[in-house]
Amino acid sequence: MHRGGVKRVVLGMSGGVDSTVSAILLKRRGFEVIGVFMRNWDGVDETGVCTADKDCEEAERVASKLDIKFNVVNFVKEYWNEVFTDLIEDYTAGLTPNPDILCNSRLKFTHFHEYAKNKIGCDAVATGHYARNSYGENLEGREHGGPAYLLQAVDRTKDQSFFLSQINQNALQNSMFPVGEITKKVVKEIARQSGFPEIANKKESMGICFVGKKQASGRRGFQEFISEYITAKPGDMVDIDTGDVVGQHKGVHQWTVGQKTKILLDDRPFYVVSKDAKTNVIQVASDQYHPSLYSDSFFTTSPHWISGAPDQLASAASDKTLSCSFRFQNTAILTNCLMSYNMSSTSNWEFMDRDRLIVSVAEPLKAITPGQFSVFYQGDVCLGCARIERPGPSLYTLNIGKCRDKYREKARKNNKDQS
């Protein structure tokens, strides 16, 4: 038996190159590997083909060729009840959620782990995510106890710790990420050398699993998909500088902060600044670098700490702030920040509200989006995440450098020239 007490490993298999190579690497290391395909969404694409069926067949073919056992588990009901319904509620409320983070935390590292342990009986669960576990490749660190830490992958361009930022500690202590120590280029080469060139050359799946391919391929886009589940509620698009109605929308759920609209006035494109689900008004600005899009702080809901809350946030020996870095989009560069618990006041005394964070950044950030997750890091370690509740006041609101006055004056001149 391997160090860490791991002999049998259940591997989530998708038919893609990452899980295929994960299976190859686990077998090379002497583990008994059982592949499992998770069925999370029932649906067919516009050609009448269920893409999940094709992926499942591919995963089973890989398992057969590698001579490992293969199972299929159905989590369609769980996905609908625990991920998708919340997703629809968030979009209806004008938020922009992240279904990948929710799917990982509520399905793959909860229900799937429980299935692997209780139904199959395994010592660890592996996935093809690009991430690392501080317990080591074979979970040898489990023998020494203490918390496990989620680490960024060696291949920073493919790192997926962002999507794992809500993983619970118990699941992490039993999770293996076989491709986390190597680059994507090496992963594809291993697949080719192991007799899977077609999988190595297969185009990667991108975006939300249930939507289908992007419109460029002649199939539906996200706005069209989400509108099947949320009733259209037309409203006004209002220029933040003039207060004028400059366009219409079919629902706040179809738009996100920073997104370019289809409005074009005097060759000026407009961008979404904010959404209000109650009034059904979307504010827009006629400049992609408009100061209303930038804030140097934001507020979050309750943070999830993977390995426990950082001591600095509550220690009497510190100033109760934590310096770290974060991103709220997986592809964004890490940005330095300073965070603290929100302070709630009652009468003449104050106390820390550990269910809220205030996060400040040195340089104003564009399009801080309510509903998205802010994921925090210190070096290689992913500390956890918190959902953005709202951005702090924008540069426009604060009138930094009299920018609001300048933009409003510019808008007045444009209107005068048009008349």
N, C-alpha and C positions, 0 to 999 in steps of 0.2 A: 504493500500500500504506500502511496506517495505521502510525503510530508504534508501536514495539514489534514490528514485523514481522508483525502479525496481519492476515490477509486472509480466510481461511476459518475459520469457527467451527462446531464441532459442539455442538449444544444438546441436553441431556437434556430430553425432553418427556413430560409425564405426562397431558396433557389438562386440567390445572388452569389457574387464572388466572395464577399466577406464571410458569410456563414459557411460557404463551401470550404474556404481555406481554414476557417476556424476548426472545422471537422477534421481536416487533414492534419493540422498541427496538434490537436488533442490526441488523435490516434498515434502520431509519432511519439508523443510523450507517454504513451503507454496506458492511457485511460480507456475504460469501457465507455463508448459514446453512444447515446441514444438521441437520434434526431427527432424533433417535433416541429410540425408546421402549425402555426396559429392562424385560425380563420377568424378574422375580426369584423369583416364587412361582407354582407350579402348584396351582390349587385352585379349587373352586366354592363359592359361598355356599349357604345353606340353601334357596334357591329354585332351585338347579341352574344358576345363572348364574356364569360366570367374570368377576369384576369387572375383572380385568386386560384381558380382551378388550374390554370396554366402554371402558375408559380408553384402550386402544390405538387403537380406532376413533375416539375423540374427538380424540386427538392427531394422527392422520392427517388427519382432517377439517380441523383448524386449519392444518396444514402445507399442505394443498392450497389452502385459501382464501388463505393468505399467499404461495402460489407458491414454496414451498421444498421441497427434496428431503427424503424421509422414509425412514428405515430402522428395522428392529426387530432388537434383539440379545437373545439368550437367555442369561441368567446364572443360570438355575435351579439347575444343578449346583453352580456356584461359591457361590451363596448357601447352599445346603444344607451344603456341606462346610466353608465358611469362616466362616459366621455362625451358622446355625441349630443345628448340632451342638454348638458351643461354648455356645450359649444354653441348650440342654437340660442340658449338663454342669454349668453354673453353677447353674441352678435346683435340680438334683438335690443339689448340694453346699450348698444353703441360701443361695446368693447371690442378689442381685437385679440382673441385668445390664441394659445399655441397648442394645437391638438397633439403634436408629437410629444411634448413634455407630459401632457396629461395621459396619453396612451401608455407611455413608459411607466409612470408612477402608479397608475390605477389598474393596469392590465399586466404588462410584461414582467414587472418586478413585484407583483402581488399575486394575482390569480395564477399566472403562469408558474411562478415559484411554488405556490401551494400545490398546483397540479403535479409539478415535477417531483416534489418531495413526498406528497401523500399518495398519489396515484401510481407513480412509477417507482419511487424510492431511489433517491440519488444523494450524492454527497455534495454536489455543487451544480449550479446552473451557468451555462455559458451563452453568450450572444456575440454577434459579429460587430458590435459597436467598437469604434475607435476611441478607447479610453483605457485607463489602467487602474488596478487596485493596489493600494499600499501593502496589502497582505502578500503580494507576490504573484507570479504567474501561476503557481500551483496552490495558492492560498496557504503557503507554509506559515504565514504570519498568524494564522488562526490559533496555532499552538501556544502563542505567547499572550493571547488576549489583548485587551485594549481596543479602541475603536479602529475601524478601517477607514481609510481616506480615499476619496475618488480623485484620481490624478488625470491630468490631460494626457492625450496620446502622444507618442513620439512624433507622429506625422501631424504637425500643428494645422496644416491646411485641411485635414480630414477629421480633426478632433471632434468628437460628439459628446463630450462631457456636458456641454450646454443642455442637450436633450435628456441627460440623466440626472439633472440637478435637483430633482425631487425624489430621488431614490431613498428608500428608508434604510437605516443602518443594518437591520437584520438581513435584508436582501443583499446589500453590498458585501457583507461578511461571507456570503455564499455565492458571490458572482465572479465569473472569470471572463476576461476579455482577450481572447487569444491573439487578435490582430493589433492590439493596442501598442505593442512593442516594435512594430514594423511599419514601413511606409506602404501606401497604396500601390506604388510601383512594384514593390517586392511581393505584395499580396497577389497581384495579377500574374507575376512571373511564376510564383508557386503554383497557381492554378494551371498555367500552361504546361509546366513541367510535370504536373501530376495527371495530365490527360484530360483537362477541362478547358481547352482553348476557346470553345464557344462561350463559356461562362466568363472567361477573362475578357473577352471582347464585347460582351453584352452591355448595352447601354444601361447606365444606372437609373434606377427609378428616383424621381425627384418630386417633391411636393407632397400634398396630402393624399393618402392612399385611395380614398373613396371618390375623389373628384374626377379622376381620369386624366388624360394627357392635356397639355396646354392647347390653347386655341390654334396655335401655329400648325398643329398636326391635324386640324380640321375637327377637333373635338371640343367639348364644352370647357369653359373657363370657370373659375371659382364663383364669380358673381352669378353666373347662370345657374350653377349647382345650388348655391345656398338659397337662391330665390325659390327653389322647389319646396323649401321647408319653412320659409318666413314670408308672411303676407306682405305684399308691397304696400308701402306707406309713403306716398310722394310728399316732398317738402321742398323748401327753398334752399338755394345756395346763396349765401350773403357775403358780399365783399366786406372784409373786416375794416378796410380803410374808409369806405364811403357809406356803409350800411345799406347799399343798394342790393336788390335781388338781381343776381346776374345769371342764374340758371336754376334748374330743377334736378331733383334726384328721386329715385324710386324707393329709397329706404336707407337709413344710416348704416345698416348692416353691410351694404355693398361697398363701403368706402373706409379707408384707414388714413390716419394722420400722415401727411407728407405726400400722399398719392396725387398724381397729376389727374385733373378732371378733363372732361371733353369740352369744357367752356373755352372759347377763344374770342376775345373782344379786342379789336384793333391789333390783332396779331399777338396779344398777350395771353399766354396760358395761365390757368389758375390751379392752385394746389390746396388740398384740404388742410386747414389749420386746426379745427376742432369739430366735434359732433355733440349734439345734445338730443338724446333720445326722447326727452320729455317734450321739448318744443318742436322736435323734428327738424331743427335747423342745422345746416352744415356751414360753418364759416370757412371762407376761402380767401387766399391772398394771391396777388398777381405777380409773384416772384418766388422762385423755388428757394431763394435764400432770404426770404422775408423774416424780419426779427420776431414775428409772432410764432414762428416755427422753432425758435431756440429758447431753451431754458438751462439754467445751471444747477437745478436741483429737482428732485421728485420725491413723492411720498409713496410708500408701499403698504400693502396689507401684511398679514402675519408671515414672517420669514420661515423658511424650512432650512434647518441646519443639518447637514448630512452626518456630521460627526460631533454634534453638540455646539451650542452657541459660543462664539468667540468670547474669551474671558474679558477682553478689553472693553466690551460694551457695558459691562456691569461692575467691573472691578473698582473697589474703592481706591486702589493704588494708581488708577489711570484717570484720564479725563473723560472716560466713558465714550470714546470715539474709536473707530477702527479704520485704519488706512488700508485700502486694498484696491483691487481693480474689478471691473465688471463689463458686461455687454448685455444688451437686450435683443440682439439679433445674432444668430449663430455665426454669420460671416463677417460681423463687424470686428474691428480691432479692439483689444482690451483698452479700457479707459480708466485712468486713476480716479479714485473717489475717496470721500471721507463719509462714513456713515455713523449714525447714532440712533438709539431708540427715540421715538417721539416722546415729548414731554407733555403729559396731560395735567392740567391745573384744576384744583378744586379749592375754592375759597382762597386761602393765603398759602397753600402748600402745593408742592409739585411731586409727581412720581413718574417713573418710567413706564411707558406703555410698550411692553415687549411684543405686542401684536402689531406694531407699526414701526417703520423705519423712515428716517429722513436721510436722503443720500445727496451729497453735494459733489459737484465736479469742478475742476479748475477751469476748464474751457466749456462754454455753453454747447449743449448737444442738440442736434436737430431731430425733430419728430419723436420725442419721448411719448410712447403710445400706451394709454391706459389698457390694461388687459394682458399686455405682454409681460413675460417674466424677465426680471433683472437677475442675472446669474453672476455670483461673486467668486473671486479667485484671490489666493495669495500664493504667488509662485506657481508651482505645478498643481497645487491643491484647489479643487473646486469646493468651496465652503458650503454652497447651497444656493437658494434663490428666494425671491419674493416677488409677488405680482405687483406691477405698477398700478397704483390707484389713480394718481393724477400727477401731472408735471407741476413744478413750482411756477411762479409767475414768469412769463416770457420776457424777453428783452423789450418787446413791444409794450407790454403792460407796464414795465418799469420805466419805459421811455429812456433807455440807456442811450447816451449821446444824442438825445432828442430825436431818436429814430422815428418815433410815432408821429411827431410833428412833421418830420420831413416826408414820410410816406403819405400822410393825409394831404399835405400841400401838393405833393406830386399828383395825387388822385384828383384833387380839385382842378388842377391845371389841365389834366387829361379830359375831364368832363367839360371844362370851358372850351377847350379846342374842338371837341366833338359838336358842341352846340353852335 
